[in-house]
Amino acid sequence: MSGFLAIIARDVTLAFRAGGGALQALSFFALTIILFALAIGPDLSLMSEIAAPVLWAAALLATLISLEQIYRPDREDGSLDMLVETSDILALTAFAKAAAHWITTGLLLTAATPVLALLLNIKGAALGPLLATLLIGTPGLSLIGAFAAALTAALPRAGLLIAIIVIPLYAPILIFGVGAAGAGAAGEPQYGANLALLGASSLFAAVFSPLASAAALRFNLD
């Protein structure tokens, strides 16, 4: 367990240093929301209607641009080989890498959402369901992304390939997340069902991703 926490602490620290992915993801997220708000203009009613899809799409894209950072620093300094060779349970190590990525992207973006939501005229009753969907859905984004990053860990520049791999896999999380946020804002009964499906998607990723990531890392480094 100490090794698991040490990996998370190390990756979180690296993510907030110059060149790390955390501040880049947060900046991209904020700029995307600002640009959408400017493009929509003064139509507050329209802004409220599309706020949840815009925030979810922005969170997905901000997560996407930081995925290459999960394993690239370890590959560049040579520690990835050591990490694979010395890990007793490589799947647990892969899970720690995904957890660190979520802390520095998904959790960070969710924390920034209440402030940025003001630009999209989100009503108070809609903010709670939206935050709930982000908290439940963004771990799935990081876990799926971590698998794609492991699959391309041996490649020097794999950002585009990672995007091609994960975007189809992200579709269910995006659909259920936006659906749950919209239903929760309107007080519709579909909120619970969509939220449950969103949680199931993240749980499935939590089981599948570490095992698949471990296999991908071993294959790439053999």
Order of alpha helices (4+ residues) and beta strands (2+ residues): alpha-alpha-alpha-alpha-alpha-alpha-alpha-alpha-alpha-alpha
